[in-house]
Amino acid sequence: MREILQIGSPILRKVASPVENIHAPDIQDLVDLMLAMVFERNGVGLAAPQIGYSCRLIVVASHPNARYPHAPLMKPIAMINPEILSHSEDLIQGEEGCLSVRGKRGNVLRYGAIALKYYNRDGEEQKKEFDGFIARIVQHEIDHLNGILFVDHVQEALKTVTV
């Protein structure tokens, strides 16, 4: 397993490049690696830049775990070149953490619902709507693709956590 890069790593502040060839073996291997890592590290999402790859690929894998005991269970999804098409008007505050900001949490305002376009690992275009916690994960991970960390959105002091 690769290490998850931590805040201060320059790649986390770069805008990631689009994936040109979804079917390339290195992209398919990266999807498999990211899916394994998100579960191993008790995450609910992971972006390729977090493990050193500056490409527009995220995985979303909400499941109850030590870091997010109340996370809803969903089938893991790889999203390649994701793009938010629209969003709800409502902004909902919720606590977030990040595998790249170890031991810290903070409240972040996110849209309550989003409409998303992305490509799955088979290269098929998908258009889906997400709301609640899943929408929050997707927005958090897309921020990573744009060089943004959740701490950039936090207005008050971060909380230290041990999980």
N, C-alpha and C positions, 0 to 999 in steps of 0.2 A: 504494500500500500504506500502511496505517496503521502507526504506530509501536507497538511492544510496550512497554507500561507497565512501569516498573521498581519494585522494592521501594521503599516509601516513598509510593507513589501510594495515596491513600485508597480508591479503588475495589477494590484488591486485598485489602482487609481487610473488605469488606462481604459479607454473605450475598446471593447473586444471587437475583433473582425468577424464578419459573417462567415458561416461555414459554406464553402463553395461546393464540396462534394460529400454529401451526406453518406453515400455508400462506401466511402473510402475506409479501408480496414482500420486506420488509426482513429477515425471518428467513432466507428462501431466499438472498438476496444475502449475508447474513452467513455462512452455511454456505460458500458459494463462496469468499468472501474468506478465511475461516479455513483452508480446505483449501489455497488457494494460498499463504498465508503460512507454514503449517507446513512446507511443502517448501522455500520460498524461504529460510527461516531455519534450515534443518537441524534442525528439531525433530521430535519423534515424537508430540507432542500439543499442543493449544492450547485454552485456555478463553476464552470470550467476555469475561470481565472483564479479561483480559490486554491486550485491545485497546480497552477502554473501554466495553464493553457489559455491564451488570449483569443478565444473563439466564442461565438454566441450560442452556447449550449448550457442548458440548465436541466436539473432533474428535480422533480417535486414528488415527495414520497411521505406524505403525512401519515403518521402512525403514533399511537401512544408510546412514549418512551420516558426515560429518566429526566430528560430536559423539558419535554412537553407531555406530561402525563395525560392531559385532556385533549390532545390532538385527535382529530377524527381520522379514522382508518380509510385509506384510499389505495387504489392500485397505483404503483409508482409510474410516473410518466417522464420520458425524456422529451424535452422541448428544444428544437433546433431553430435558430433565428426567430425567437419569439418577438411578437410585436403587439402592444396593447392597442386595440382598435377604438375602444371607447370605455368609459367608466361611469359609475353612478355619481351622483352629486354629493352623496353623503360621505363624510370622512369619519372614520372610526379610530379611536385611540386604542392601542393595544401594546402589550409588552413584547419586546423582541430581544432576541439574543442572536449570536452569530458564531459559527465555528471559527471564523477568522478574527473574532474579538473575544478571546477566551475569558470566561469568568465575569462578563459584564452583561447587563440587561438595561433596557431603557424603553420608555413609552414613545411610540411613533404613530403619527396619523397616516392612515392609508385609506384608499377608496374601499367602500364596502363591497363593491362588485365590479368586475372587469369583463370585457369581451376581448378575447385573445386570438391571434392567428399565429400558428407555428407549424413546423414540420415534424412529424414523428420520425423515429429512427429508420422507417422504411421509405422515407422521402415523400410521404403523403401529407398534403396540406390539411391542417385541422383548424376549425374555427369553433371555439368553445367559450362558454361563460363560466366564471368562477365567482363564488362569493364567500364571505366570512373568512375563516382561518386560511383556507386554500388560496383565496385571492390575496391575502396578506403575504403568504409564502411566495407566490408568483411575483408580486411587486418587489419584494425584498431581493429575490434572485435576479430579476431583470435589472434592478439597481446595480448589482455586481457587474453586469455586462457593460454598464455605463460608467464604471469607475466610482460608484457611490456606495458608501457603507451606511448601515443603519444609524451609526453614531452621528452622521451628518444631519439627520432629521430630529435628533433628540434635543429637546429644549431645556430639560433639567439635568441634574447630575446623574450619571450612570449608577446603577446599583451593582454591587459586587455579589456574585452568586458562586456557590461551590459545585454545582452540577455541571 
